[in-house]
């Protein structure tokens, strides 16, 4: 199944969270927090509800940081994804 976000929304595939801490403790599944980093899978056309055009700052393939509680969780082909508005993206991760 393919989903194309509308307006200024972005579809993100969250990165997996580590199951162990730096000190070697194994975390239970229930203690894992929702990830705050992921890869952009699809981007809307940038239009908002008022009909104004919003410049989309992210593109497919970007690794982004986003607000922890933003957006809606969805499953696509049994894979977790998040759909959120571009304004909820904090930044793009670069290798520089």
Rosetta constraint file for C-alpha pairs under 8 A:
AtomPair CA 1 CA 76 HARMONIC 6.61 0.50
AtomPair CA 1 CA 77 HARMONIC 6.57 0.50
AtomPair CA 2 CA 76 HARMONIC 7.90 0.50
AtomPair CA 3 CA 42 HARMONIC 7.67 0.50
AtomPair CA 4 CA 11 HARMONIC 7.83 0.50
AtomPair CA 4 CA 42 HARMONIC 6.19 0.50
AtomPair CA 4 CA 43 HARMONIC 6.99 0.50
AtomPair CA 4 CA 44 HARMONIC 6.65 0.50
AtomPair CA 5 CA 9 HARMONIC 5.49 0.50
AtomPair CA 5 CA 10 HARMONIC 6.01 0.50
AtomPair CA 5 CA 11 HARMONIC 6.49 0.50
AtomPair CA 5 CA 42 HARMONIC 6.68 0.50
AtomPair CA 5 CA 43 HARMONIC 5.90 0.50
AtomPair CA 5 CA 44 HARMONIC 4.65 0.50
AtomPair CA 5 CA 45 HARMONIC 7.98 0.50
AtomPair CA 5 CA 83 HARMONIC 7.62 0.50
AtomPair CA 6 CA 43 HARMONIC 7.79 0.50
AtomPair CA 6 CA 44 HARMONIC 4.60 0.50
AtomPair CA 6 CA 45 HARMONIC 6.42 0.50
AtomPair CA 6 CA 46 HARMONIC 7.78 0.50
AtomPair CA 6 CA 47 HARMONIC 7.94 0.50
AtomPair CA 7 CA 44 HARMONIC 5.25 0.50
AtomPair CA 7 CA 45 HARMONIC 5.62 0.50
AtomPair CA 7 CA 46 HARMONIC 5.10 0.50
AtomPair CA 7 CA 47 HARMONIC 4.56 0.50
AtomPair CA 7 CA 48 HARMONIC 5.15 0.50
AtomPair CA 7 CA 49 HARMONIC 7.30 0.50
AtomPair CA 8 CA 43 HARMONIC 7.58 0.50
AtomPair CA 8 CA 44 HARMONIC 5.39 0.50
AtomPair CA 8 CA 45 HARMONIC 6.54 0.50
AtomPair CA 8 CA 46 HARMONIC 4.45 0.50
AtomPair CA 8 CA 47 HARMONIC 5.89 0.50
AtomPair CA 8 CA 48 HARMONIC 5.99 0.50
AtomPair CA 8 CA 54 HARMONIC 6.96 0.50
AtomPair CA 8 CA 56 HARMONIC 7.21 0.50
AtomPair CA 8 CA 85 HARMONIC 5.70 0.50
AtomPair CA 8 CA 86 HARMONIC 5.86 0.50
AtomPair CA 9 CA 43 HARMONIC 6.36 0.50
AtomPair CA 9 CA 44 HARMONIC 5.35 0.50
AtomPair CA 9 CA 46 HARMONIC 7.64 0.50
AtomPair CA 9 CA 83 HARMONIC 6.60 0.50
AtomPair CA 9 CA 84 HARMONIC 5.40 0.50
AtomPair CA 9 CA 85 HARMONIC 4.23 0.50
AtomPair CA 9 CA 86 HARMONIC 5.70 0.50
AtomPair CA 10 CA 40 HARMONIC 6.93 0.50
AtomPair CA 10 CA 41 HARMONIC 7.69 0.50
AtomPair CA 10 CA 42 HARMONIC 5.95 0.50
AtomPair CA 10 CA 43 HARMONIC 4.65 0.50
AtomPair CA 10 CA 44 HARMONIC 6.14 0.50
AtomPair CA 10 CA 83 HARMONIC 5.62 0.50
AtomPair CA 10 CA 84 HARMONIC 5.50 0.50
AtomPair CA 10 CA 85 HARMONIC 6.00 0.50
AtomPair CA 10 CA 86 HARMONIC 6.19 0.50
AtomPair CA 11 CA 40 HARMONIC 5.98 0.50
AtomPair CA 11 CA 41 HARMONIC 5.46 0.50
AtomPair CA 11 CA 42 HARMONIC 5.06 0.50
AtomPair CA 11 CA 43 HARMONIC 6.35 0.50
AtomPair CA 11 CA 81 HARMONIC 6.86 0.50
AtomPair CA 11 CA 82 HARMONIC 5.84 0.50
AtomPair CA 11 CA 83 HARMONIC 4.57 0.50
AtomPair CA 11 CA 84 HARMONIC 6.74 0.50
AtomPair CA 12 CA 38 HARMONIC 5.93 0.50
AtomPair CA 12 CA 39 HARMONIC 5.42 0.50
AtomPair CA 12 CA 40 HARMONIC 4.53 0.50
AtomPair CA 12 CA 41 HARMONIC 5.41 0.50
AtomPair CA 12 CA 42 HARMONIC 7.25 0.50
AtomPair CA 12 CA 81 HARMONIC 5.59 0.50
AtomPair CA 12 CA 82 HARMONIC 5.17 0.50
AtomPair CA 12 CA 83 HARMONIC 6.28 0.50
AtomPair CA 12 CA 84 HARMONIC 7.96 0.50
AtomPair CA 13 CA 38 HARMONIC 5.37 0.50
AtomPair CA 13 CA 39 HARMONIC 5.27 0.50
AtomPair CA 13 CA 40 HARMONIC 6.49 0.50
AtomPair CA 13 CA 41 HARMONIC 6.50 0.50
AtomPair CA 13 CA 80 HARMONIC 6.67 0.50
AtomPair CA 13 CA 81 HARMONIC 4.64 0.50
AtomPair CA 13 CA 82 HARMONIC 6.46 0.50
AtomPair CA 14 CA 35 HARMONIC 6.13 0.50
AtomPair CA 14 CA 36 HARMONIC 7.28 0.50
AtomPair CA 14 CA 37 HARMONIC 5.90 0.50
AtomPair CA 14 CA 38 HARMONIC 3.95 0.50
AtomPair CA 14 CA 39 HARMONIC 6.38 0.50
AtomPair CA 14 CA 80 HARMONIC 7.26 0.50
AtomPair CA 14 CA 81 HARMONIC 6.25 0.50
AtomPair CA 14 CA 82 HARMONIC 7.19 0.50
AtomPair CA 15 CA 35 HARMONIC 6.51 0.50
AtomPair CA 15 CA 37 HARMONIC 6.03 0.50
AtomPair CA 15 CA 38 HARMONIC 4.92 0.50
AtomPair CA 15 CA 39 HARMONIC 7.32 0.50
AtomPair CA 16 CA 35 HARMONIC 7.05 0.50
AtomPair CA 17 CA 32 HARMONIC 7.27 0.50
AtomPair CA 17 CA 33 HARMONIC 7.89 0.50
AtomPair CA 17 CA 35 HARMONIC 6.33 0.50
AtomPair CA 19 CA 26 HARMONIC 5.76 0.50
AtomPair CA 19 CA 27 HARMONIC 5.28 0.50
AtomPair CA 19 CA 28 HARMONIC 7.52 0.50
AtomPair CA 19 CA 29 HARMONIC 7.88 0.50
AtomPair CA 19 CA 32 HARMONIC 7.72 0.50
AtomPair CA 20 CA 24 HARMONIC 5.61 0.50
AtomPair CA 20 CA 25 HARMONIC 5.27 0.50
AtomPair CA 20 CA 26 HARMONIC 4.33 0.50
AtomPair CA 20 CA 27 HARMONIC 5.67 0.50
AtomPair CA 21 CA 25 HARMONIC 5.26 0.50
AtomPair CA 21 CA 26 HARMONIC 6.61 0.50
AtomPair CA 21 CA 27 HARMONIC 7.36 0.50
AtomPair CA 27 CA 31 HARMONIC 6.41 0.50
AtomPair CA 27 CA 32 HARMONIC 6.94 0.50
AtomPair CA 28 CA 32 HARMONIC 6.93 0.50
AtomPair CA 34 CA 68 HARMONIC 6.87 0.50
AtomPair CA 35 CA 68 HARMONIC 7.14 0.50
AtomPair CA 36 CA 65 HARMONIC 5.67 0.50
AtomPair CA 36 CA 66 HARMONIC 5.40 0.50
AtomPair CA 36 CA 67 HARMONIC 6.49 0.50
AtomPair CA 36 CA 68 HARMONIC 5.43 0.50
AtomPair CA 37 CA 63 HARMONIC 7.02 0.50
AtomPair CA 37 CA 64 HARMONIC 5.59 0.50
AtomPair CA 37 CA 65 HARMONIC 4.52 0.50
AtomPair CA 37 CA 66 HARMONIC 6.29 0.50
AtomPair CA 38 CA 63 HARMONIC 5.52 0.50
AtomPair CA 38 CA 64 HARMONIC 5.59 0.50
AtomPair CA 38 CA 65 HARMONIC 6.79 0.50
AtomPair CA 39 CA 60 HARMONIC 7.71 0.50
AtomPair CA 39 CA 61 HARMONIC 5.90 0.50
AtomPair CA 39 CA 62 HARMONIC 5.67 0.50
AtomPair CA 39 CA 63 HARMONIC 4.47 0.50
AtomPair CA 39 CA 64 HARMONIC 6.27 0.50
AtomPair CA 40 CA 58 HARMONIC 7.69 0.50
AtomPair CA 40 CA 59 HARMONIC 6.71 0.50
AtomPair CA 40 CA 60 HARMONIC 4.97 0.50
AtomPair CA 40 CA 61 HARMONIC 5.27 0.50
AtomPair CA 40 CA 62 HARMONIC 5.39 0.50
AtomPair CA 40 CA 63 HARMONIC 6.36 0.50
AtomPair CA 40 CA 64 HARMONIC 7.19 0.50
AtomPair CA 41 CA 60 HARMONIC 5.25 0.50
AtomPair CA 41 CA 61 HARMONIC 6.40 0.50
AtomPair CA 42 CA 59 HARMONIC 7.51 0.50
AtomPair CA 42 CA 60 HARMONIC 5.59 0.50
AtomPair CA 43 CA 56 HARMONIC 7.97 0.50
AtomPair CA 43 CA 58 HARMONIC 7.61 0.50
AtomPair CA 43 CA 59 HARMONIC 6.52 0.50
AtomPair CA 43 CA 60 HARMONIC 6.72 0.50
AtomPair CA 45 CA 56 HARMONIC 7.69 0.50
AtomPair CA 46 CA 53 HARMONIC 5.76 0.50
AtomPair CA 46 CA 54 HARMONIC 4.78 0.50
AtomPair CA 46 CA 55 HARMONIC 5.99 0.50
AtomPair CA 46 CA 56 HARMONIC 5.64 0.50
AtomPair CA 47 CA 51 HARMONIC 5.99 0.50
AtomPair CA 47 CA 52 HARMONIC 5.78 0.50
AtomPair CA 47 CA 53 HARMONIC 4.48 0.50
AtomPair CA 47 CA 54 HARMONIC 5.58 0.50
AtomPair CA 48 CA 52 HARMONIC 5.71 0.50
AtomPair CA 48 CA 53 HARMONIC 6.39 0.50
AtomPair CA 48 CA 54 HARMONIC 6.69 0.50
AtomPair CA 56 CA 86 HARMONIC 7.43 0.50
AtomPair CA 57 CA 86 HARMONIC 7.98 0.50
AtomPair CA 58 CA 62 HARMONIC 6.54 0.50
AtomPair CA 58 CA 86 HARMONIC 8.00 0.50
AtomPair CA 58 CA 92 HARMONIC 7.60 0.50
AtomPair CA 62 CA 92 HARMONIC 6.66 0.50
AtomPair CA 62 CA 93 HARMONIC 7.46 0.50
AtomPair CA 63 CA 92 HARMONIC 5.84 0.50
AtomPair CA 63 CA 93 HARMONIC 5.40 0.50
AtomPair CA 63 CA 94 HARMONIC 7.79 0.50
AtomPair CA 64 CA 89 HARMONIC 6.80 0.50
AtomPair CA 64 CA 90 HARMONIC 7.38 0.50
AtomPair CA 64 CA 91 HARMONIC 5.68 0.50
AtomPair CA 64 CA 92 HARMONIC 4.39 0.50
AtomPair CA 64 CA 93 HARMONIC 5.58 0.50
AtomPair CA 65 CA 89 HARMONIC 5.97 0.50
AtomPair CA 65 CA 90 HARMONIC 5.39 0.50
AtomPair CA 65 CA 91 HARMONIC 5.37 0.50
AtomPair CA 65 CA 92 HARMONIC 6.36 0.50
AtomPair CA 65 CA 93 HARMONIC 7.15 0.50
AtomPair CA 66 CA 70 HARMONIC 7.40 0.50
AtomPair CA 66 CA 88 HARMONIC 5.80 0.50
AtomPair CA 66 CA 89 HARMONIC 4.24 0.50
AtomPair CA 66 CA 90 HARMONIC 5.05 0.50
AtomPair CA 66 CA 91 HARMONIC 7.16 0.50
AtomPair CA 67 CA 88 HARMONIC 5.71 0.50
AtomPair CA 67 CA 89 HARMONIC 6.46 0.50
AtomPair CA 67 CA 90 HARMONIC 6.72 0.50
AtomPair CA 70 CA 84 HARMONIC 6.32 0.50
AtomPair CA 70 CA 88 HARMONIC 6.31 0.50
AtomPair CA 71 CA 82 HARMONIC 6.21 0.50
AtomPair CA 71 CA 83 HARMONIC 5.32 0.50
AtomPair CA 71 CA 84 HARMONIC 4.01 0.50
AtomPair CA 71 CA 85 HARMONIC 6.92 0.50
AtomPair CA 71 CA 88 HARMONIC 7.86 0.50
AtomPair CA 72 CA 82 HARMONIC 5.49 0.50
AtomPair CA 72 CA 83 HARMONIC 5.31 0.50
AtomPair CA 72 CA 84 HARMONIC 6.45 0.50
AtomPair CA 73 CA 80 HARMONIC 7.02 0.50
AtomPair CA 73 CA 81 HARMONIC 5.90 0.50
AtomPair CA 73 CA 82 HARMONIC 4.61 0.50
AtomPair CA 73 CA 83 HARMONIC 6.64 0.50
AtomPair CA 74 CA 80 HARMONIC 5.94 0.50
AtomPair CA 74 CA 81 HARMONIC 5.23 0.50
AtomPair CA 74 CA 82 HARMONIC 5.89 0.50
AtomPair CA 74 CA 83 HARMONIC 7.36 0.50
AtomPair CA 75 CA 79 HARMONIC 5.26 0.50
AtomPair CA 75 CA 80 HARMONIC 4.60 0.50
AtomPair CA 75 CA 81 HARMONIC 5.87 0.50
AtomPair CA 76 CA 80 HARMONIC 6.51 0.50
AtomPair CA 76 CA 81 HARMONIC 6.93 0.50
AtomPair CA 84 CA 88 HARMONIC 6.64 0.50
AtomPair CA 85 CA 89 HARMONIC 7.47 0.50
